[in-house]
Structure formats: structure tokens, C-alpha cells
Amino acid sequence: MSTDRILIRDLETEAVIGTRPEERLAPQRLILNLEIGADFRRAAAGDDLADAVDYSHIESMVDEIARGSRFALLESLGEALCAAVLKVPGVTSVRLRIDKPGAARIARMIGIEMERSR
């Protein structure tokens, strides 16, 4: 089994998310970090994008999903994002961290982290 990982760091997006009424009025800033498991051996041997996991596609996809979502909980958005990433051919696992800077009153950042695999 391969332990290869694609890393997508500090993807800034926004979403209408939160449980308080004021959080539902406008999109809030979110920062996404993803670690995506895949096996790179075939792509590396053939040097062909057709054999690789297209991280550019994943980056755009998760941004689009987040921006179009209206979840109350980060956990729900996280599940939706993980499920979508796991549907990408070649992806075997995903670790996702979502930071919501506006949620923190004292701390620098509040966020969640989750890991899913096929």
C-alpha cells in the first residue's frame, strides 16, 4: 500500500455557515487544508497526468462546494467535502481541516479536522 499524499494548503474560500442568525446573513471566511492519499507509482512511471490524481480539479471542486453550501455546522460541510474528494478516481483517503477564523472570540482560530477513507 502506498503512503503518497497530495497536499493542498491554506485554500481560502467562503461559505454561509453557522448556527447563530448573524452567521447566516453573509458568507464567512474559511481556510481549508487537505491531505489526499493516492498511489503515485503509475503516474510517476509514465509521467502522464492521465494516470495521476488531478489536484487542480480537487482544489476547484472543494472551493465550489464550500461556496455553494449553506450548512449550519463545519462538521456537515466537512463530510460533504470528504465524500466528494473520495469520489475522485485514484483517491484512497482524505484528511481535511477547516478553520473558521471568525468563530474565535479569544483564540486565533477555531476549526475541525476529520479523516475518511474508502
N, C-alpha and C positions, 0 to 999 in steps of 0.2 A: 504494500500500500504506500502511496506517495504522500508526502507531507508538504507538497508545494502550496504556496499561498499567493494570491493576488491581494495587494494592499491598496485600499482606497482611503485616503486620509483627509480629514477636515473638509468634507464636502458640505459646503454651506447651502442650505435650502431654507424654505419656509413652509409653514402649514398652519391652517386653523386647527388648533389643538388645545385642549384643556377642559377642565370641569367647571371653572368659575365663569359666570356670564361675561365678564370683561375679556376673558381669553377667547371668546367665540366671536368677537367683533372684527378682528383683523388677523391676518397671518402673523405667526411668530417665528423668529429665527431659530433654526435647528442646525446642529453640526453632527454629521454622520461619519462614522469610521467603520469600515468593513474589512474583514479578513475572510477571504474566499478560498476554500480548499478546492484543489483540482490536481490532476496529474499532468505535468508539463512535458513528460518524456516524448510523446508522439509529436507535439508541436516543435519541440527542440530538435528532434532528429530530422524533421522535414523542413524546418524553418518556414512554415506555412501558416498564415493566420487562420485558414480554414480548419486547422487542427487544434487551434488554441481557443481558450475562453476569451471572448471579446470584452475586455474590461471597460472599453469606451461605451459599449452598449449598456453594460450594467450601471455605469455611472449615470448615464442619461435616464435609464429606466427608473432607478430609485429616486432620482430628483423629480421626475414626472409624477410618480406615485405619491410622494410626500406632498408635493404642491397641490395635487388634486384631492387629497384626503381631507376628512373632517372628523377625525377620531377625537374622543374625549381623552383617551389615555395613550401615553407613549408606548405602553405595552402592546396595545392593539395595532398601532402603526408599525411597531417592530415586527410583530407576527406577519403582517401583510408584506412588509419588505423582505423578510426572510423567505417567505413562501415564494415570492416572485423570483428571488435570486436562485433558489433551489430548482426552479423550473428551467433555468438556462442550461443547455446541453454542456456536459463536462463538469459542472459544479457538483461537488460532493458534500460540501459543508459551508456554513456561513456563520461568522461571529459578527454581531452588529452592536455598535454602541451609538446611542442617540443622546446628545447633550442638548439641554434646553436652557440657554443662558438666562432668559427672562424669568425662569421659575425660581431662581435662587434669591432669597432675601438677605442672607448673611454669607453663604458660601459663594465661591466664584462660579460654580457650575453645579447643576443638578442633571442627572442623566440615568439611563438604564443600559444594561448590557445583556445580550442574550446570544445563545449559540444553538444552531439547529443543523441537522444533517439528514441525509437520505438514508 
